[in-house]
Amino acid sequence: MNVCKALLRYCVLLFFGATAQAQHSDFQIKVLGFEEGLSHRNVFKIQQDRQGFLWIATINGLNRYDGYRFLHYNQSDNRHFIPADYVSDLLIDRNNRLWPAHPRQLTLLHPELSSAVSVPIPEGGLPSNLCTAVAQDLIWATLFDEKTGEIRLQSFNPAGPSAASTPLPGKYTRRPLAMLGPHLYAGAWENELWQIDAAGNPLQKWTLPANGRSLPRIVHLQAKGDSLFVLSSDSRLYSFHPQHQAFTLHPFSQFIKDRGKAVTMNVLDNGDAWVAGENILWYYNASSRQVTDLDKPIRQSVKNYLQYRQVFSDRTGVVWVASDFGLIKIVQSVNLFTKYLSGGNEYCSDGFCSTRGIAEDDRGRIYISYYNSIHVLDPRTEYLRPLFAANEYNNSPYGLIWHDDALYTGNGLRIDLTTLQVDTLLEQGAANLASVCRGKDGAIWFGYRNELHRYDPKTRKIQDYPNWPEPGFDGEISYVYSGKTGHHLWVGTLEHGVYLIDIQNKKTKHYHTGDKSPARLACNEVNAVYEDNRGQVWFSTTNGLHRLRLSDGAIRIYTDRDGLPNNILAGFLPEGDSCLWISTFRGLCRFNIVQNRCVNFFETDGLSHNEFNRTSFFQSRDGRMYFGGLDGVNAFYPGPALADFRSRVYNAPLLFTGFSRFDGDSLYIRSSELRNGEEVVLSHRDRMFGFRFAIADFRQSSDKQFSYRLEGYEDNWSPASTVNEARYNNIPAGRYLFRVRARSGNNDWSSLELAAPVFIRQAYYLSWPFLAFCALLLLSGGYGVVRYRIYQLRRRERALERVVQARTQQLEAAKQESETLLLNILPAQIAEELKRSGKARAQRHEQATVLFSDFRDFSSIAEKMDPEHLVAEIDTCFRAFDEIIDRHGLEKIKTIGDAYMCMVIDAGADGPQRMVQAALDIQDFLARHAAVKQQAGEPFFEARIGIHTGAVVAGVVGSKKFAYDIWGDTVNIASRMESSGEVGRVNITGATYELVKNNYRCTHRGRFSTRRNRETDMYFVEV
């Protein structure tokens, strides 16, 4: 496996457009060409717009790059059109407009509008060296006349050349330009630097110092802060401050003495510098004052000499180099970690030091075991040496501890550090997976293969732990750990979970994935155990991080869904009581226990490798942490500063990189800029639509994860994925909001989000107006047909109908009137009996509830009203009463003047309850009606209502003008309840109260005597 990795790391990907990758020191280098989608490998210029897109000028068109794909602009593409394919220079002005330069013409491109227009230039001019004016809406360019060889400085606005124009001496094309403050600076002639005003007039001239006999030519200018950096053709770099008017040689130049022909440079904000040209690409590190030659690994990779034309640093810190053999991407690792045994060693197998154990002696020296041998590190001097200089030690020790000037390995070896004598404590087998730890009593515990042993350093005796963990145990021990609570030993295995051994009481508790486990694990492969000061035990497994609370056995599992970089965990070390540093098979994680927050680190952050090993983690007495993996050891001092630095990495913006929709016949693709918040309107024919997006962080596209949702259609975010597009099919008409978020690796989601409102129009044939119109049309048609049929029938039957219809109508009307009148007078049952037999029998009802109402001061009010208004007012009130009692299923008995009486016959409590509710509704109606009348200044009625429940006799009396009536004390008592009540109140007897008291709140009013000198209680029903 290590051989394969070594070959892959140093393999060369060859020739035209193939992606070439190289690794040099702390740089990751990748050459992009045809296979990655670049329109041509001959690149001239790189720029980054305000949104974060990269724009690349090539010999075959303009390319927009979002980290995933290249979008081409050329003269043959109608959607992404520019007037010429050959783009020799490129500038993005302050308004985010692109100015591509072509032979004999300029273009002004608005990328968000996909609009490109030609900017006229003087005849015969070849524009180059574009520069943006600071104060004006202008750009500056040098124009070279092919016929005469003359060159001049020319300013342009979107309409064409402006008045400013300045001839420059000499007949060579390259004249670098830069804006510093209000002035333009130009390498106007050989080693002369000119200061030029807005009108194109030279103000001052300075001469670059000569280098011996040679006259260096100024080839590149860069404004940075209040200084100007000047690069000469002999690769010397100067800084120039206009106020001091002196050239200062940059420290970089002392490392370069007449080595190659420089063309371009880039001085970064931190003081680092890049210088490039014909077959030269140098990087100067300002902090270490070291120069790195990166041309060699690139040239070895692509097997060709290169002309480097520009070095550009984007906003994420990625360096891009324009060359004649592709677009070169250089990512520099941030050295947050100190690496040991990284990059190979003659003592390590296959050139890789895959570490297996780390320990510290009493003098602070660190011991690192790996396949074949052990190294010793002195952290004070950083001196690293093999423990066995002659390499006479040949073992692969998993696990390592120091005790009493000796090292102990997990597979049972004791190395005397004074004599380097190796003693074998356990029988050695073919397997080398093991673990070792020191107990609280000073004993050393070995977990080797499927056996657990205890070794006493004083007596130098070793013994097997009895009955571990059960007879016939066939698993393999992966980790042993001495717990903090009691005399406990934790033993992790590869197949059977983890065991907690009480050494004093000889008891064992087994945690695993089965039903009988005290707390079920998600995985039986346990690689490490740690017990914190809060009574919690942590397990690193191959399926996430487990936290076990010893007090109640509660377990919590953390996975990559919680932010871990990987679910396969190798080990961990504590940072106080608040954080754990976790090594995984894909990076290193700082896990905040309190906040449940992960900050992850990868090779791009300075790790020697993303994959770590079990039993290869250690924290020294001074707090320094050591994590070992496939390529040596990474050391650092933990703390929030590391996490803060990682979190401060450029919060790159999210970009919409494309939109597409398909209506069943044709596919529409929009690759130009879709602005954040811009509404997308779709018709009902658009069966499918989709968004593409990217994050403007080009350090490592495969490390970016996205999640999205269509609000109004989806309730939850989609699972995190590296796929940078979303598609939807057959979404119902309506308004939605598409949202997308991103993160680097498994870190927290960025606070920046993209959102696009989506409006899908309803199909016209499903819209309510159209459906209503169709329904109306259908009803109209049906109605017309019915009316026509009726018309035809009536024409044929009209003669007969004229004779019969009149008689039938008279009889029916009379019959209907009589029946209606009878029903209005009598209950339905009595009416049916009268119609059937001509008479009705009187009946006694043992329980009936009678309501009696009467208007207060009816006579005095009636005197104030004319008869018509009086009758109308009484009619209004009684009609409302009728409606209320009908709604409650009551039977109206009669009205006598202004008195109103009704009844309900019921053997239970339902009838009295309905009667009381009807009475309350009548009072409510009268109160509302009185309020309206009172506001209008008109007289109004108020009523007293009384209710009693008891026996009545009901029947029809007389032979003419039938009248249904009721008799008995119940009627009289109900009337007495009315007269004894108050206006606007409902007065009930005790009999009624007993039936409704559970449903209505009532107030006792005292007692009154009936005509038979029997007393009964009275109650007001409260609203």
Beta strands, then each sheet from edge to edge (+ up, - down):
strand 1: 20-24
strand 2: 27-32
strand 3: 43-48
strand 4: 54-58
strand 5: 61-65
strand 6: 70-73
strand 7: 89-92
strand 8: 98-102
strand 9: 105-110
strand 10: 115-119
strand 11: 125-132
strand 12: 139-145
strand 13: 151-157
strand 14: 160-168
strand 15: 177-180
strand 16: 183-189
strand 17: 192-196
strand 18: 202-207
strand 19: 218-224
strand 20: 227-232
strand 21: 237-241
strand 22: 246-249
strand 23: 261-267
strand 24: 273-278
strand 25: 280-285
strand 26: 290-293
strand 27: 308-313
strand 28: 319-323
strand 29: 326-332
strand 30: 338-340
strand 31: 355-360
strand 32: 366-370
strand 33: 373-378
strand 34: 383-386
strand 35: 400-402
strand 36: 406-409
strand 37: 413-416
strand 38: 422-424
strand 39: 434-438
strand 40: 444-448
strand 41: 451-456
strand 42: 461-464
strand 43: 477-482
strand 44: 488-493
strand 45: 498-502
strand 46: 507-511
strand 47: 526-531
strand 48: 536-541
strand 49: 544-549
strand 50: 555-558
strand 51: 569-575
strand 52: 579-584
strand 53: 587-592
strand 54: 597-601
strand 55: 612-619
strand 56: 625-629
strand 57: 632-636
strand 58: 654-662
strand 59: 667-670
strand 60: 680-682
strand 61: 688-695
strand 62: 704-711
strand 63: 725-729
strand 64: 734-744
strand 65: 753-760
strand 66: 843-855
strand 67: 891-896
strand 68: 899-905
strand 69: 943-957
strand 70: 963-967
strand 71: 986-989
strand 72: 1002-1009
strand 73: 1015-1021
sheet 1: 1+ 2- 29+ 28- 27+
sheet 2: 3+ 4- 5+ 6-
sheet 3: 7+ 8- 9+ 10-
sheet 4: 11+ 12- 13+ 14-
sheet 5: 15+ 16- 17+ 18-
sheet 6: 19+ 20- 21+ 22-
sheet 7: 23+ 24- 25+ 26-
sheet 8: 30+ 57- 56+ 55-
sheet 9: 31+ 32- 33+ 34-
sheet 10: 35+ 36- 37+ 38-
sheet 11: 39+ 40- 41+ 42-
sheet 12: 43+ 44- 45+ 46-
sheet 13: 47+ 48- 49+ 50-
sheet 14: 51+ 52- 53+ 54-
sheet 15: 59+ 58- 61+ 63-
sheet 16: 60+ 65+ 64- 62+
sheet 17: 67+ 68- 66+ 69- 70+
sheet 18: 67+ 68- 66+ 69- 71- 73+ 72-
end
